[in-house]
Amino acid sequence: MLHSGTQSEADAAVVRAVPVALVQATKAFGGTIALKDASFELRSGEVLALLGENGAGKSTCVKLLAGVHSPTSGHVEVDGKSAVFHSPHDAQAAGIAVMHQHPGLFPDLSVAENIYLGHMPRDRFGGIDNAAMLAGARKVLATVGLDVPAATRLGTLRTSEQQLVEIARALSLDARVLVMDEPTAALSQREVERLFSVVADLRLHGVAMMFVGHRMDEIFRIADRIAVLRDGRLIGVKPKAELGRAAAISMMVGREVTDLYPERRHASGALVLEAKGLSRAGGFTGIDLKLHAGEVLGLGGLVGSGRTEIARVLFGIDRPDAGEILIDGKPVQFASARDAMDARIAYVSEDRMGQSLVMDFSILDNAVLPVLDKAAQRGLYGTDRAIGLVADWLKRMKLRFSGYGQPVKELSGGNQQKVVLAKWLRTEPRVLILDEPTQGIDVGTKAEVHAMIADLAAQGMAILLISSEMPELIGMCDRIVVLREGRQTAEFSRGQATQEKVLEAATRTDERAGQAAQIERAAREEKAKGPFDFLKRREFGLLAAMLAVAIPVTIINPRMVSAANLTAVSMDAALLIVAALAQMLVLITRNIDLSIAAVIGLSAYMAASMVQAYPGLDIGIGLITACAVGGFAGLLNGLVVTRGKIPAIVVTLASMSIFRGFNSIWAAGDQVSADEVTQAWLDMTGLKIAGVPLIVIIAIVILCAGYVLLYRTATGRELFATGSNPDGARLIGIPVDRRILLAFGMAGLLGGLCGALWASRYATIDARVALGFELTVIASAVVGGVAIRGGSGTLLGIILGALTLLVIKNGLTLVRVDPLWLQGVYGLVILVAIGIDTFIVRRAEQARAR
């Protein structure tokens, strides 16, 4: 057992078990050493707090314990024995649960699925036990205090609510070790209190815990022992009682940090920005603000109280429904953020990685974005000019970086925030809106940011500061306006504000107003209900589109609804739906298969050739050949994508040409006609059972199998998770590459089966089979709601998508429209479908923000 630091008398009296420990752990990434010879232990019934500046090695320690990384040297000990974690699954099997700093959640899946993904309860048939999963999810959601239905899609929740789901997911593992990496960063004070009560209960039940955070109040409240890292090395581990706050900060930064909230004595200047009666539906109502030059005005309130929504309106991202904004006493209207920038307003968003930075860009490219026009004189971008524009501000920020070309994603959170601040300060704003500017950064960097804010205010800049940290608001602001549920509830001057007063104003409610709000909410929900609630808006739109085509065409040509035409359309639909299902399997993993039609064509010709060569084995040899060819082609695509790390669109574009070329060489201009194959082979699809073509029955069986796979098995849900959030899937131990390979393999298998059905359905087969069919297949999937961004799609959607395209094609044919127009129509439909998908995603994000 390891012993780091000095034990208190209480610790000496109780010998606690050590379920997990790091022993002389070193982790290097290339030539960079992130952690060097770190040793500490987690004890049952205790909380070890891990402190350190950004880049000190805290997240590396978390990922070593979580099984995301393996130590370069040293090892992890489990129950006193050396252990090797090859994946997060191994860590979970050892009883370790992790709440990651950036939640590894899946917006397209339900809350319950997010909680249990990776360890879903199974029924007696090996499928997902939905009843047990929902019941378990409700239990852990109640534990963390999140009152939402377990079946709710996660993407509709606010950021703070998603963080609570991440906490619930960790608790669902019923682990004996719990690692929390900045779990309170996005939580309100009330939610933090709930989390701490859960931690207290886990402590009583003997769970060993590690808490990584930057808020000193929380650290000294929750921790039993404190470990401090600096520059990748463990400085020491001490009981909380033996380590004061000043000493802990000094250990972190290697120096004393004084004046975390610098004293400010200068007077405010003229009125710069004013909001009168500002309102936006679903966000806030009747907001009145006045911001003077040299003043720091704070916006306080719980997460979701409307603070960020106000900032977005002031910066021109969103438009108000009522009220007005005045600059220097003159009314202004911002149609876009550019208008606000022209008025010399800058906005540092709370979402550093999603809205403030382009993570794949370099430091220089990010820092110069707002002043790109100055770096590109006469339209030509100059690197030297760009460096000259931002170098001074990056230097003032004391940025730690290897070069201007370094990708910003390689920086620590604190250094990323410095790039964001430098980027906006280079625009020389008069008004600076800071939304959670110190969220997720260490104490040393936080002190630097506070000093910068004080200095900018002293120079006359008007600053609007939004923060969930009460000490920061009180320590930095001249005035604090408190919000609750989008309404102003109080305003305090610097001398009046206390944590108790601000929190009381942020949480108090008028009982009558609360009842009125509940009645209004219930009325909205009741009004929203309708007879078509069981249909998604997209599916209902597809039904309407089909009727819009079918009805007028039927009036013009009654053959549209004849038995012969309906049978032909249903048989064509069966083929298209099978191919669309194959495409859906790949699309939901955030990939695409452009070779699907080439696979169908190659499989069809190979199957027909084998039936021609071995007529005695007709159906059997044809199906086996087609499925083998398709499965091999799919696995080949998947292997190149996963092993070669080449984008799927490139791989399948190349394989499409390869498969087509091979088919042409093999066929050598010959075709297999109907009189060269057996009648049984032709009857395989044309035979009717109870009046229904056999090919339609086969498609229905395949769809049923697809439903079971995608919605009733853990593997199917992991396919959706892989596309919804690949990095998050890896964090919880989902074998992402294997799931992508599985998707391509199954898509190839279905493509091969579709080829066999095609050969039977159309009888005469040559090397041009299904030429151009990939556009129709992709259109069917995308029009049906399978998101090209991955993670989302339904079987009902692809059925309706396929039927919509076929009804359009059939209708245009019956009214004698030139077939050459069909490709253009398909392209237009794809464009409209992608537009609808983007609109739905945007609406979901707006709903979540509210």
Secondary structure as UniProt FT lines:
FT   HELIX           9..13
FT   STRAND          20..29
FT   TURN            30..31
FT   STRAND          32..42
FT   TURN            44..45
FT   STRAND          47..52
FT   TURN            54..55
FT   HELIX           58..66
FT   STRAND          73..78
FT   TURN            79..80
FT   STRAND          81..83
FT   HELIX           88..93
FT   TURN            94..95
FT   STRAND          96..99
FT   TURN            107..108
FT   HELIX           111..116
FT   TURN            117..118
FT   TURN            124..125
FT   HELIX           130..144
FT   TURN            150..151
FT   HELIX           154..156
FT   HELIX           159..172
FT   TURN            173..174
FT   STRAND          177..181
FT   TURN            183..186
FT   HELIX           189..204
FT   TURN            205..206
FT   STRAND          208..212
FT   HELIX           216..222
FT   STRAND          225..230
FT   TURN            231..232
FT   STRAND          233..239
FT   HELIX           240..242
FT   HELIX           245..253
FT   STRAND          271..280
FT   TURN            281..283
FT   STRAND          284..292
FT   TURN            293..294
FT   STRAND          296..300
FT   TURN            303..304
FT   HELIX           307..314
FT   TURN            315..316
FT   STRAND          322..327
FT   TURN            328..329
FT   STRAND          330..332
FT   HELIX           337..342
FT   TURN            343..344
FT   STRAND          345..348
FT   HELIX           352..356
FT   TURN            359..360
FT   HELIX           363..367
FT   HELIX           369..371
FT   HELIX           372..375
FT   HELIX           377..379
FT   HELIX           383..396
FT   TURN            397..398
FT   TURN            404..405
FT   HELIX           408..410
FT   HELIX           413..425
FT   TURN            426..427
FT   STRAND          431..435
FT   TURN            437..440
FT   HELIX           443..458
FT   TURN            459..460
FT   STRAND          462..466
FT   HELIX           470..476
FT   STRAND          479..484
FT   TURN            485..486
FT   STRAND          487..493
FT   TURN            494..496
FT   HELIX           499..507
FT   HELIX           511..528
FT   TURN            531..534
FT   HELIX           537..556
FT   HELIX           558..561
FT   HELIX           563..587
FT   TURN            588..590
FT   TURN            594..595
FT   HELIX           596..613
FT   HELIX           615..617
FT   HELIX           618..644
FT   HELIX           648..667
FT   TURN            668..669
FT   HELIX           674..676
FT   HELIX           679..686
FT   STRAND          688..689
FT   TURN            690..691
FT   STRAND          692..693
FT   HELIX           694..712
FT   HELIX           714..724
FT   HELIX           726..731
FT   TURN            732..733
FT   HELIX           736..762
FT   TURN            767..772
FT   HELIX           773..783
FT   TURN            784..785
FT   TURN            788..789
FT   HELIX           795..814
FT   TURN            815..816
FT   HELIX           820..849
//
